Each structure stands twice: as C-alpha cells, then as structure tokens.
Amino acid sequence: MKTVYLIGLVALSFYMVGCSATARFTATGPMPEGSAPSSSITPGNFSGRSLLTVEGVASYYSTGFNGKLTASGQVFNKNAFTAAHKEFPFGTILRVTNLSNNESVEVVVNDRGPFEKGRIIDLSEAAARAIGMIQSGTATVRIQVLKWGNNQIENDN
C-alpha cells in the first residue's frame, strides 16, 4: 500500500511541476536577451538573421482599437509598426513579407491575437499599409523572427 501511495505522490509531483507557470512561447533556438525595443521601430532600421520563419495569413487592426491598451499594457497606435501574435514574447522584432508583392516591414510584437481562425498575425494599419494589404484586408505572409523579445515593453504613456 505504501508503494502505491508513493507512486501516486511522485506522479502528482510531476503533474504539478508540469502545470507550473512557464513562458508561452517555447521555440528552439536563441531566446530573449537584452532589453525590448520601443514601438517606435520603423521599417528597415533593424537588420539581423532570421531565427525562425513561418508562413500564414495576416490581417490588420486599426481605428477601432486605436488608443486602447494592448495585452502588453502599451497603448495601441495604428500608425506605429506593431503586431499582435498569440505566442511570441512581447518586444520580439519580426520581418513580415507579403508573399504576393514581396513588400516587407519590420514590427514589434506588443499585443496578443489574432483571434480569427486561420490567421497567424495581426498588423497595425501602418504595417499593413507598408506591405500593401490595406485593400485586401488579409495577405499570405512570411514572418521571420529577427530578435526575441523579453516580454517587456517600454510604455509610451
């Protein structure tokens, strides 16, 4: 009986450790280092090698969210080069390329989303405009992680 109790206790311990709080994104490769960049990043002012590349459908969000708080606590600015991603740490710098016209923009993750099925990223209006997807509302994109964020965002307010 003691053996069964001991096995149950060990199993419960492993279960509890497995449920502990951990970072949401667990990709392989280099993880966050250094301070998070400000959302004032503009296209083309960061260059680095790609740490991770994924492809999928992007959408954008704009006026209805302008001035509201993002998941990071930063105020959303439709004219900043920012993005929402479900898992990437806040402060992660991404290069997003519209595969239909090969236009690209660099953005900082400062929000969570998108919540529409089949989409992998929501861009700010400025970022969407930079890659020519305002008219269509969505685009098939390539996302390249240029630098992992550390879940810290400098607040502009």
N, C-alpha and C positions, 0 to 999 in steps of 0.2 A: 504494500500500500504506500509506503514511503517513497518507493521508486516512481510510482505513478504521480504522486504529489510533486516530486522533484522535477520530473519531466514536464509536467504542466506548468510549474513555476518558471522553468527555463524557457519554455515556449512562450509564455506570457511576457517574459522579459524581452525576448526577441521581437515580439509583436509590438510592444510599447516603444522600443527603440526605432523600429521601422516606421512608426507613426509620428515620430518627433518632427519638429519644425525644421525644414531644410529649404534651401534656395529652390525656387520654382523651376529654373532652367538648369538642366544637368547635362549639357552637351560636353563632348570630349574636346580637348584642346585647351588653349590658354583661357583662363578665367579672369574675372575683373582684377584690374590693377590700376593704381593711380586715381586721381580724382575724376569725377564725372564732368563732362563738358557742359557748358552753358547751352541753353537752347538757341543762342544767337549764332549757331553754326550756319554757314552759308554754303551753297553748292561749290564744291571744288576746293575748299580750304583745308581739307584733310586728305592725306594720301597714305595708304598703307596696304599691306597684302590682305587678302581675304582669309578670314579664319573659319568661315562657314558659308556655304552657298545653298540657298533653297529657292524654289520657284513656285509660283501660285498666283492667285488673283488678288489684286489690291483694289481698295476702294478709298474714298476720302470723306472727311467730315469737315464742316465749315461753320457757317454763320450760326446755326442753332446751338452750337457748343462754345462759340467764341466768348471768352470772358469767364467761363465756368472752370471749376477746379478739375484737373486731371487726376488720375489714380495716384500719381506721384506727389500730388499736392501743389503742383505748379499750375498757374492759370493758363488755360488754353488760348493760344493766339493763332488764328487761322493764317496769319502772314509769316509765322515762324516755320522753320524747316524741321518739323517734328513728326512723330508717328506713334501709333498705338500698336502694340504687339502683345499677344496673350502670355508669352513666357520670357522673352528676352529681358534681362535686367534693365532697370531704368538707367539712362546715361549711355546705353550701347549706341555706337555710331554705325549706321548702316548705309550702304550704297544701294539704291533702288533703281533698277533699269527697266524701262518699259520695253518689252520684247518686240512690240510692233513697230517702234520707230528708233530704237536704240538710244533714246534720251535717258540720262541718269541724273540723280540728285542724291546728295548725302543728307541724312536726317538723324536726329537723336530720338531714341525711344523715351517718351515721358508719360505714356498712358497705356491702359490695357484695352484690348479689343483686337480685331473686330469681333462682333458677336453675331454676324450674319454667316450662316453656314456656307462653307466653301471658300471663304476669304482668309488670307493669312496676314494682312496688314491693312491698317487704315492710315492714310497720309493726311497731313494738313492740306488746306487748299493751296498754299504756296508751293508745297512739294508736288502736289498733283498737277498744278499748272506748269511747273518746271519740266515735267516729263510728258506733257501733252495728253492728259487723261481727263480734263475737265468736261469736255463734251460727252464722252462715253460714260463717265462716272466710275468705270472699272477698267482695269487693264491686267493682262498677264505680265507679271514682273519677275525679275531675278533679284533676290535680296542677298547681298554679301555683307557679312559682319566684318567691319574694319577694326573695331575695338570694342571689347566687352565693357559694359558699364559696371558700376558697383552698387546699383540701386540707390544712389544718392543723386539728387537733382538740386542745383542751385536755384532757389526761388527768386523770381524777378519782382515779387511784391513786397 
